Amino acid sequence: MTPRWRRDGAKMVTARSSAPRPRHALQAAALALGKLLSHRHAHLEAAGTAAPLTPLWLSHLPLKNADEEDAQAALRCLCEVLERAGAGKPALPLGAAVPLALGVLGAAAAKEATGAELASQMQRLLLGGQAAHPAALQASAAALPPPVQQGLARLVAA
């Protein structure tokens, strides 16, 4: 017969190993929030909740230790949010969160795991924003770290 402390200890180890790690749970939450912002942006904007949620979400992108599929899904959500938020509006999409969005695009452009299709979509969005608001994007990009600026330059030059 197995002593009780061994059985209980084995149950604790099993319970701990099946629980999501905090980092993975945070990345899953960031991806879920991105999907929510992407698919329900107009409703969230009408309710006044899109503006505070967007910077929070962007601060967790690009996903660092996620698998390639989740990381690309989060970036696709960002592209969709940028497309929907900027559609037919003269102002910059995302308002004060533009530097965060540029930082995400630049950081993601430096990674090979981003993929050619997604990089092309990010390039199109960046070039469109640059044509519509050159001074604002230039000022936002100037405040970013050099590696992120290099990623943005790669997107523009490609």
C-alpha positions as CSV (number, residue, x, y, z in Angstrom):
1,M,0.0,0.0,0.0
2,T,1.3,3.5,-1.0
3,P,1.6,5.9,1.9
4,R,-0.9,8.7,1.8
5,W,1.7,11.5,1.5
6,R,3.0,9.9,-1.7
7,R,-0.5,9.6,-3.2
8,D,-1.3,13.2,-2.3
9,G,2.0,14.5,-3.5
10,A,1.5,12.7,-6.9
11,K,-2.0,14.3,-7.2
12,M,-0.4,17.8,-6.5
13,V,2.3,17.3,-9.1
14,T,-0.3,16.1,-11.6
15,A,-2.6,19.1,-10.8
16,R,0.2,21.5,-11.2
17,S,1.5,20.1,-14.4
18,S,-1.9,20.3,-16.1
19,A,-2.5,23.9,-15.1
20,P,-1.6,26.5,-17.7
21,R,1.5,28.4,-16.9
22,P,1.0,32.1,-16.2
23,R,2.9,33.2,-19.3
24,H,0.9,30.9,-21.6
25,A,-2.3,32.0,-20.0
26,L,-1.4,35.6,-20.6
27,Q,-0.6,34.9,-24.2
28,A,-3.9,33.1,-24.7
29,A,-5.7,36.0,-23.1
30,A,-3.9,38.4,-25.4
31,L,-4.9,36.4,-28.4
32,A,-8.5,36.2,-27.2
33,L,-8.6,39.9,-26.7
34,G,-7.2,40.5,-30.2
35,K,-9.9,38.3,-31.7
36,L,-12.5,40.2,-29.7
37,L,-11.1,43.6,-30.8
38,S,-10.8,42.3,-34.4
39,H,-14.3,40.9,-34.8
40,R,-16.3,43.2,-32.5
41,H,-14.3,46.5,-32.9
42,A,-17.3,48.6,-34.0
43,H,-19.4,47.4,-31.0
44,L,-16.6,47.9,-28.6
45,E,-15.9,51.4,-30.0
46,A,-19.6,52.3,-29.8
47,A,-19.6,51.2,-26.1
48,G,-16.4,53.2,-25.5
49,T,-14.3,50.1,-24.5
50,A,-12.1,49.7,-27.6
51,A,-9.9,52.7,-26.7
52,P,-8.8,51.5,-23.2
53,L,-8.5,47.8,-24.3
54,T,-6.4,48.4,-27.4
55,P,-3.2,49.7,-25.7
56,L,-3.5,46.9,-23.1
57,W,-3.7,44.4,-25.9
58,L,-0.9,45.9,-27.9
59,S,1.5,45.9,-24.9
60,H,1.4,42.1,-25.0
61,L,2.2,41.9,-28.8
62,P,4.0,40.3,-30.6
63,L,3.5,37.1,-28.6
64,K,7.0,36.1,-27.5
65,N,6.9,32.5,-26.5
66,A,3.8,31.3,-28.3
67,D,3.8,28.8,-31.1
68,E,4.1,30.2,-34.6
69,E,0.4,29.7,-35.4
70,D,-0.8,31.7,-32.3
71,A,1.8,34.5,-32.9
72,Q,0.6,34.8,-36.5
73,A,-3.0,34.8,-35.4
74,A,-2.4,37.7,-33.0
75,L,-0.7,39.7,-35.8
76,R,-3.5,38.9,-38.2
77,C,-5.9,40.4,-35.6
78,L,-3.8,43.5,-35.4
79,C,-3.9,43.9,-39.1
80,E,-7.7,43.4,-39.1
81,V,-8.1,46.0,-36.3
82,L,-5.9,48.5,-38.2
83,E,-7.8,47.9,-41.4
84,R,-11.2,48.3,-39.8
85,A,-10.3,51.1,-37.5
86,G,-8.8,53.2,-40.3
87,A,-11.4,52.4,-43.0
88,G,-12.9,55.7,-44.3
89,K,-11.5,57.8,-41.5
90,P,-9.3,60.8,-42.0
91,A,-7.7,60.5,-38.5
92,L,-5.0,58.0,-37.6
93,P,-6.5,54.6,-36.6
94,L,-6.1,53.7,-33.0
95,G,-5.3,57.3,-31.9
96,A,-2.7,57.4,-29.1
97,A,-2.0,53.6,-29.6
98,V,-0.3,54.2,-33.0
99,P,3.3,54.1,-31.5
100,L,2.4,50.8,-29.8
101,A,1.0,49.4,-33.1
102,L,4.1,50.5,-35.0
103,G,6.3,48.9,-32.4
104,V,4.5,45.6,-32.8
105,L,4.7,45.8,-36.6
106,G,8.4,46.6,-36.5
107,A,9.2,43.9,-33.9
108,A,7.2,41.3,-35.9
109,A,8.9,42.3,-39.2
110,A,12.3,41.3,-37.7
111,K,11.1,37.7,-37.1
112,E,11.2,35.1,-39.8
113,A,8.2,33.3,-38.2
114,T,6.0,36.2,-39.3
115,G,5.7,34.7,-42.8
116,A,5.6,36.3,-46.2
117,E,1.8,36.7,-46.5
118,L,1.5,38.4,-43.1
119,A,4.5,40.6,-43.8
120,S,3.0,41.7,-47.0
121,Q,-0.3,42.6,-45.3
122,M,1.7,44.6,-42.6
123,Q,3.6,46.3,-45.4
124,R,0.4,47.4,-47.2
125,L,-1.0,48.8,-43.9
126,L,2.2,50.6,-43.1
127,L,2.5,52.1,-46.6
128,G,-1.1,53.2,-46.6
129,G,-0.7,54.9,-43.2
130,Q,2.5,56.5,-44.3
131,A,0.8,57.9,-47.4
132,A,-2.2,59.3,-45.4
133,H,-0.3,60.5,-42.3
134,P,3.5,60.8,-43.1
135,A,4.4,63.3,-40.4
136,A,2.5,61.5,-37.6
137,L,3.9,58.1,-38.4
138,Q,7.4,59.5,-38.8
139,A,7.2,61.1,-35.3
140,S,5.8,57.9,-33.8
141,A,8.5,55.7,-35.5
142,A,11.3,58.0,-34.4
143,A,10.5,57.3,-30.7
144,L,10.9,53.5,-31.2
145,P,14.1,51.6,-30.4
146,P,16.5,51.1,-33.3
147,P,15.8,47.4,-33.9
148,V,12.1,48.1,-34.2
149,Q,12.9,51.0,-36.6
150,Q,15.0,48.7,-38.7
151,G,12.0,46.2,-38.8
152,L,9.7,49.0,-40.0
153,A,12.3,50.1,-42.6
154,R,12.4,46.5,-43.9
155,L,8.6,46.5,-44.3
156,V,8.7,49.8,-46.2
157,A,11.6,48.8,-48.4
158,A,10.3,45.4,-49.3
